[in-house]
Amino acid sequence: MKSQNCFCLKDEGNKHFQAGDIDKAIECYTKAIKECKDKNTLAVIHRNRSACYLKKENYASAASDASKAIDIDAADIKALYRRCQALEKLGKLDMAFKDVQRCATLEPKNKTFLETLRRLGAEIQLKTTFSTDSRVQNMFDILLNEEMEKDKREKAANNLIVLSREDAGAERIFQNNGVPLLLNMIETGKPEMILAAIRTLSGMCTGHKARAMAIIHMVGVDKMCSIMAIDNEEISLVSMVASKKVSGHGRDQALNLLTKNVPRKDRKDKNNSRTLFTIDQGLKKILKVCGQVPELPDQLPLTENTQLIASVLLNKLYDDLTCDPERNNFRDVCDEYIKYVHRTLHAVNVISGLLQGPFDVGNALVGHQGIMEMMVALCGSEREVDQMVAVEALIHSSTKMSRASFIITNGVSLLKDIYKKTTNERIKIRALVGLCKLGSAGGDDYSLRQFAEGSTEKLAKQCRKWLCNPQIDTKTRKWAIEGLAYLSNDADVKDDFVEDELALKAMFELAKSRDKTILYAVACTLVNCTNCYDKKEIIPELVQLAKFSKQHVPEQHPKDKKDFIEKRVKRLLKAGVTSALAVMVKADSSILTDQTKEMLARVFLALSEDARDRGTIVAQGGGKALIPLALEGTDTGKVKASHALAKIAAVSNPEIAFPGERMYEVVRPLVSLLHTDREGIQNFEALKGLTNLAGYSEKLRKKIVKEKALPDIENYMFEEQDQIRQAATECMCNLVTCKEVQDRYLEDGNDKMKLLVLLCGEDDDKLQIAAGGALAMITAAQKKLCTKLTRVWLEILQRLCLHTNPNIQHRGIVIVYNMLNSDDNELAKKLIESEMLEILSVIGKAADNPKRQEVIDAARAYYFSLLLTNGNNQIETN
C-alpha cells in the first residue's frame, strides 16, 4: 500500500513541478520519501526534489538531495549535474568541477557538460591566480619594508613558507619574480630573513624537479656554498654538524646532505672547491662527531647511525681531493686535531672513525708514536667504556692484512685475555669480533687459516648464540654479525650458519631495523654465504709452476663447490633473505654506500641463478628492489643488478614483478647489457628479458625503441652463437608490431627483410618459429614489405609450408596469404605459377587432425583464396 502511495505522490509532485508550482511539488516529494521503500525510486524522488530546491535557490538543500540520490546510484548523471549547479552557487567551485568532470566522462559528447567543465575550470584558475598573486606580492612588500613592524614581518615570512609548500603557491612565487626577491632577502644579511628565504626556496623545490633545477641555476652553486658557510647554527649545514642544539636525526640529515651534494658527481669536473671549502670550514667538526663517546656525559645528541655517516662523509671528501698537497692538508688537519684531544677516548674514537672512512689517513695515525700503546693500555683498563672504545679501535685498525699480522703478534693474546676474563657481554662480544677479524685474515684461502683447526667454527658458534639472544641490546648484537662477516670467509662457518634458521632470521630482522650501521656487515656475510665475490680463474699450468717455484697456491675448500653453494642459496631464500634485502636497499642514508649496493646486487644475482627461485624473489619484493641497484652505484654493481633483473624479467609477468611504472624503468638496465663489452650470458638473458617485456604491451615496445635498443638487437640477429641469435630474433618478433620498428624495415636500402627470410631457412626450429612469426606479422601490417622479399624467398617459403612442425608450417602459410593480398599482381602471379597452389591443396585435403587442425584450416582457406585470385587473373587476361 505504501509503495502505491509513494508512486502516486511522486507523479503528483511531477505534475506540480511541470505546472510551476514548486512548493506543492516539494511537499509531494517530501511525503513520497517517507512512504517509499524502493531504493531506485527513492533516488529519483531525491533527484526531483533537488531540482525544486534549485528553482527556489535553496542551494544547500539541492546539493544535499542530489548527494542522497548519488549515494544510491553513483552514475546518476542528472543528480551529479544538479549537485554541480548547487555547489557552484555555493561557491564550492572545486567540488562542482569534480561533479561535472564525472558527467563529462559518462557522456563525453554532451555540449552542456563540456561547456560547464570549461567555464568552471577557467573560473577556478582565475580565482587561484589572482588570490595567490596578490598574497605573494603583499608578503614580499612587507618583508622587504624595513619600517614594517617585526611581528608583521615574521608573520609574512611564515605565510610565505607555508605557501611555498603548496604546488600552486610555489609556482606563483616562482612566476612572480620570487627567486630574485628571495635572494634580496638573503642579501640583507639578517639571519631571520635568510632562514625564511631558504625555507621558502626549499618548499618551492620539493617534489618538482624542473622548478628545482631552474632555482638552482638562478641561485648558483657558489651562492649556495656561501649560504652554507654563514656562521649561524640554523642556517649553516657545517655548523649544524657539531652543534649541541641539533638533534641526532637532524645531524644525520645534515651529514647526509653534505655527503650527497659536496663531492663531485663526475670526476671529469675539475672544480672540487665545495670539498675544499667543507674541509677548511668543517673537517674538525666532522672529526668531533666521530670522536663522541655516547656512554660519557656531555656528548652531542647522536643516533645509532650518526658516527658511521660521518665516516662515510670523511671518505667521500678525501676521495674527492685531486692532488698530494690537498691530501696532505687533510692529513695535517686530522693530525692536528688528534694532538688537540691527545690521550683521550675522544682521540681513539676519532681514529676509529677515520679507519672506517679514509683508511690510509687513520692507519697513518695509528702508526704514530704512543697511539697503539694507548689503545693496548685502554684494553687493560677496568672501566667498561675504555675497554669498548679501545677494542673497537683495534678491530677497525686490523682491516688490512699487513696491519692484521702486527696485531696477531701483539694483540691476539690481549683480546683472548679480555674475552676470557670479562663478565661484561658488551666487552666480550667486541673482543670476540676482534678475534674473528684476525682469524679471517686469509680470506677464503683454505691453506691460510690463522688459527687452529676448529677455532673459527667455535667463534662463529658463539656469535650465532649472541645474535639469537633477544635480551641483548641491538647495538651489541650487531657486533655478532660483524664477527660472522669476517668468519664466513670460512666455508665450514657459512655452511653451519645457513643451517641455523633462527640465526638467519635474527640477522634479517636486525637488517630491517633503524640501525643502518649493520648494512655492510650483513651484505658481507651474504656475499660470503653465496660465494658471489670475484674469484680469479685458476689455470692448472700456472698452479704447477707456482708449486715448482715454492710459491703460495690458494686452495678451495670442498664446501665452496657448486652443489654446496646452491644448497646455501636455497636455505637463505627459505629464511626470507629477499625481504631483508628489499628493506636494506630502501635505506635513505649515506651508509648505503656504492660498495654496499654492489654487494647487495651480487647477492641478488646469486639468488636468481635458478629460474625456479625467481618467483619467490618477486613475491618478496626483489624485482622492485633491484631497479635502484641497476641505476645507481658502481659500474660492476649496476651490471650485476641489471643481470639479475634480466633473469627475473625473462620468466615473470612484468605487471607482477615490476608493478606500476616500474616496468618501464626496467628497460634501460636491460638495454645496457646489450653492449658488446658485456658477457655473452648477459647479452642472452637481457634479450630474453626484453622479449618478454616486448610481448606485454605497445607502451613497453615503444620504450625499448626509445632506449635505442634496436641496432643492438639487429646486430645480435647476425650472431654466430646460436642461443643469442635465437633470442635476438624472438625479441624482434615481438617488436615488429610496433610502428617505429615497421618504419625501419620500410626504409630504402636495407636488408632487414632478407635477413628474416634467411633465418627462416635455418635448421633450428625455434629460430624458424621466431623469424617466421616476425615475417608473418610484419607483412600483415605493412603490405609494401611483401615486395622486399628477395629471390630466395620462394624456396624457403615452400620449405616452411611443408615443415613437419605445425607452428612453423602455420607461419609459412600466413606469409603466403599476406603476399597474396599485398596488391602486388606480379607477386601473386609468381605464387600461382609456383608449386604453392599444389602444396596448399595437399595440406588442405588432409584429414582433420586436432594437433594440426589450425594449419589444415588455414591451408584450405588460403587455397580457395589463391584459386579466386587465379580466376580473376584469367578473366583479366581474356
NORZI-V560669 format. One line per field, one symbol per residue. psi: psi as a letter, one per 30 degrees, with the letter a starting at -180 (. if undefined). A space follows every 50 residues. Layout:
# NORZI-V560669
psi: ???
This chain:
# NORZI-V560669
psi: eeeeeeeeeeeeeeeeeffgieeeeeeeeeeeeefkfkeeeeeeeeeeee eeeeefgieeeeeeeeeeeeeejfgjeeeeeeeeeeeeffgieeeeeeef eeefeeifgjeeeeeeeeeeeeeeeeeeeeeeeeeeeeeeeeegjffkke eeeeeeeeeeeeeffkeeeeeeeefhheeeeeeeeefffkeeeeeeeeee eeeffkgjeeeeeeeeeeekeeeeeeeffkikffekeeeeegkffkleee eeeeeeeeeffelkekffjfjheeeeeeeeffeeeeeeeefkjffllhlk kllffeeeeeeeeeeeeeffkfleeeeeeeeeeeeeeeeegkhleeeeee eeeeffcieeeeeeeefkkfeeeeeeeefglfkeeeeeeeeeeeeffgek eeeeeeeeeffeeeeeeeeeekfjeeeeeeeeeeeeeefgfgbgjffhke llkfeeeeeeeeeeeeefjffkleeefefeeeeeeefgfkeeeeeeeffi eeeeeeeeeefflfjfffeeeeeeeeeeefhglkkkkjjeeeeeeeeegh lkjkkkkeggleeeeeeeeeeeeefheeeeeeeeefjilffileeeeeee eeeeeeegekffffeeeefggeeeffeeeffkaleeeeeeeeeeeeeeff gljefeeilbfeffffeeeeefffkfflleeeeefeeeeeeeeffeleee eeeeeeghfeeeeeefffkekeeeeeeeeeeeeffffkeeeeeeffkkgl geeeeeeeffflfjeeeeeeeeeeeeeefeejfffeffkaffeeeeeeee fgkfjfeeeeeeeeeeeeeegggjeeeeeeeefageeeeeeeeffllkje fgeeeeeeeeefeeeeeeeeeeeeeee.
